[in-house]
Amino acid sequence: MKRMHRVAAVTAIAAATAAAAAAFAAPASAAVQGAYEAEYNGACGSGYSVLYGYDIGELGTVYLTWNERTGENCAVTVRARKGAPVYMQAKVFQTDHTLVSASDSGAYTTYAGPVYIPARGECVTVRGQIADEYVSFSGFCG
């Protein structure tokens, strides 16, 4: 009889833990939509989920996305408001292997990128720029 209660208790705890994890495991893209100056525009394509976004002042947001199937990161810089072309950049590189990088820059009206790098088992650094404002962040490891 004691064994039956113990199994029931362990099962109940496991179910509660799974329910709590599911409650906090919303897709990253769902968690960030609307939270930044510019919404993610889906430019990286299907299979990519937003890991993080970082505002570039009030001008827009640079996003880092991840594709679990391919093991690639993608970065895109999105303007908050479409306008006349301005210098923009989206760049992503392996933090410990800076030669493994991808960058797109130029005079754009809405976004720069997407740019992709292989990153399974690697940490990456991302840089986004709009006009003369830029941000850079790192510490995301695939």
C-alpha positions as CSV (number, residue, x, y, z in Angstrom):
1,M,0.0,0.0,0.0
2,K,2.8,2.4,0.8
3,R,4.4,1.7,-2.5
4,M,1.2,2.7,-4.3
5,H,1.0,6.0,-2.5
6,R,4.6,6.7,-3.3
7,V,4.1,6.0,-7.0
8,A,1.0,8.2,-7.1
9,A,2.9,11.0,-5.3
10,V,5.8,10.8,-7.8
11,T,3.4,10.8,-10.7
12,A,1.6,13.8,-9.3
13,I,4.8,15.7,-8.8
14,A,6.0,14.9,-12.3
15,A,2.7,16.0,-13.8
16,A,2.8,19.3,-11.9
17,T,6.5,19.9,-12.9
18,A,5.6,19.2,-16.6
19,A,2.6,21.6,-16.4
20,A,4.7,24.3,-14.8
21,A,7.4,23.9,-17.5
22,A,4.8,24.0,-20.3
23,A,3.4,27.2,-18.8
24,F,6.8,28.9,-19.0
25,A,8.0,27.3,-22.3
26,A,6.1,29.6,-24.7
27,P,8.0,30.0,-28.0
28,A,10.6,32.8,-27.8
29,S,8.9,34.5,-30.8
30,A,5.6,34.6,-28.9
31,A,7.3,36.1,-25.9
32,V,8.9,39.0,-27.7
33,Q,6.2,40.1,-30.2
34,G,5.3,43.6,-29.5
35,A,7.9,44.0,-26.7
36,Y,10.4,45.9,-28.9
37,E,10.6,49.0,-31.0
38,A,10.1,47.0,-34.2
39,E,8.4,43.6,-34.5
40,Y,10.2,40.7,-36.0
41,N,9.3,40.4,-39.7
42,G,9.9,36.7,-40.3
43,A,12.8,37.5,-42.7
44,C,14.9,34.5,-41.6
45,G,12.3,32.1,-42.9
46,S,10.3,29.1,-41.6
47,G,11.8,27.1,-38.8
48,Y,13.6,30.1,-37.2
49,S,12.5,31.1,-33.7
50,V,13.4,34.4,-32.1
51,L,15.9,34.0,-29.3
52,Y,16.4,37.6,-28.5
53,G,15.9,41.1,-29.7
54,Y,17.7,44.2,-28.7
55,D,16.4,47.8,-29.4
56,I,18.6,50.2,-31.3
57,G,17.4,53.3,-29.5
58,E,14.0,54.1,-30.9
59,L,15.0,53.4,-34.4
60,G,14.3,49.7,-34.5
61,T,15.4,46.3,-33.2
62,V,18.1,43.7,-34.1
63,Y,16.8,40.1,-33.8
64,L,18.7,36.8,-33.3
65,T,16.9,33.7,-34.4
66,W,17.7,30.0,-34.2
67,N,16.8,27.0,-36.4
68,E,17.1,23.8,-34.4
69,R,16.9,21.6,-37.4
70,T,19.7,23.2,-39.3
71,G,21.8,24.4,-36.4
72,E,21.9,27.9,-37.8
73,N,21.6,31.4,-36.3
74,C,20.1,34.2,-38.3
75,A,20.2,38.0,-37.6
76,V,18.0,40.7,-39.0
77,T,17.8,44.4,-38.2
78,V,14.3,45.9,-38.5
79,R,13.4,49.6,-38.5
80,A,10.6,50.8,-36.3
81,R,9.2,53.1,-39.0
82,K,9.7,52.8,-42.7
83,G,11.3,55.9,-44.3
84,A,13.9,57.2,-46.6
85,P,16.9,54.8,-47.0
86,V,19.5,55.0,-44.2
87,Y,22.6,53.0,-43.4
88,M,21.7,49.7,-41.7
89,Q,23.6,46.6,-40.7
90,A,22.8,43.1,-39.5
91,K,25.8,41.0,-38.5
92,V,26.3,37.7,-36.6
93,F,29.5,35.9,-35.9
94,Q,30.8,33.0,-33.9
95,T,32.3,34.6,-30.8
96,D,35.3,32.3,-30.6
97,H,35.8,32.1,-34.4
98,T,35.2,35.5,-35.7
99,L,36.1,34.5,-39.3
100,V,32.8,32.5,-39.3
101,S,30.5,35.5,-39.8
102,A,27.9,37.0,-42.0
103,S,26.9,40.6,-42.5
104,D,24.6,42.7,-44.6
105,S,24.8,46.5,-44.7
106,G,23.7,49.3,-47.0
107,A,21.0,52.0,-47.3
108,Y,17.7,50.3,-46.6
109,T,14.1,51.5,-45.9
110,T,12.8,48.6,-43.8
111,Y,15.4,46.0,-42.8
112,A,19.0,44.7,-43.2
113,G,19.7,40.9,-43.4
114,P,18.8,38.2,-43.0
115,V,22.3,36.8,-42.4
116,Y,23.0,33.2,-41.4
117,I,25.9,31.3,-39.8
118,P,26.3,27.7,-38.6
119,A,26.3,27.8,-34.8
120,R,25.5,24.4,-33.3
121,G,27.7,24.1,-30.3
122,E,29.0,27.7,-30.7
123,C,28.4,31.0,-29.0
124,V,27.5,34.0,-31.2
125,T,27.7,37.8,-31.1
126,V,25.2,39.9,-32.9
127,R,25.4,43.5,-34.1
128,G,22.7,45.8,-35.5
129,Q,22.9,49.3,-36.7
130,I,20.5,51.9,-38.0
131,A,21.9,55.3,-39.0
132,D,24.6,56.2,-36.4
133,E,23.1,54.1,-33.6
134,Y,24.2,50.5,-33.0
135,V,24.0,47.7,-30.4
136,S,26.0,44.5,-30.0
137,F,25.3,41.6,-27.7
138,S,26.7,38.1,-27.2
139,G,26.4,35.0,-25.0
140,F,23.9,33.0,-27.0
141,C,25.2,29.5,-27.4
142,G,23.6,26.8,-29.7
